[in-house]
Amino acid sequence: MLRELWGSATHYFLKWFEWVKKSRLKPVRKAVDTVPNHIDHILIYFKHRVTNATSNGINSKIQKVKAMACGYRNKDNFKTAI
């Protein structure tokens, strides 16, 4: 049922949400308890189709460069490495 969520997000989310509330699958019920806190952001994705995955990936690479260098004495060298 979760695959249907990608179609008409609001309608199928509510249908899925009701199904999970009746489910005996505790891990799924625990996960669905966090969804109402984030539903606005989830529905915004369906409207704009934009995520922050790219910026998170770039930040991850910057942190890796920073960790490998064990710190830079010169900020210009750090910028060059990035």
JODASUL-V981240 format. One record per backbone hydrogen bond with DSSP energy under -0.5 kcal/mol. NH is the residue of the N-H (numbers start at 1). CO is the residue of the C=O. If there is no record, write none. Layout:
nh | co
NH | CO
NH | CO
//
This chain:
nh | co
4 | 1
5 | 1
5 | 2
6 | 3
7 | 4
8 | 4
9 | 7
12 | 8
13 | 9
14 | 10
15 | 11
16 | 12
17 | 13
18 | 14
19 | 15
20 | 16
21 | 17
22 | 18
23 | 19
23 | 20
26 | 24
29 | 25
30 | 26
31 | 27
32 | 28
33 | 29
34 | 30
34 | 31
35 | 31
36 | 32
37 | 34
38 | 34
38 | 35
39 | 35
42 | 38
43 | 39
44 | 40
45 | 41
46 | 42
47 | 43
48 | 44
49 | 45
56 | 52
57 | 53
58 | 54
59 | 55
60 | 56
61 | 57
62 | 58
63 | 59
64 | 60
65 | 61
66 | 62
67 | 63
68 | 64
69 | 65
70 | 66
71 | 66
78 | 74
79 | 75
80 | 76
81 | 77
82 | 78
//
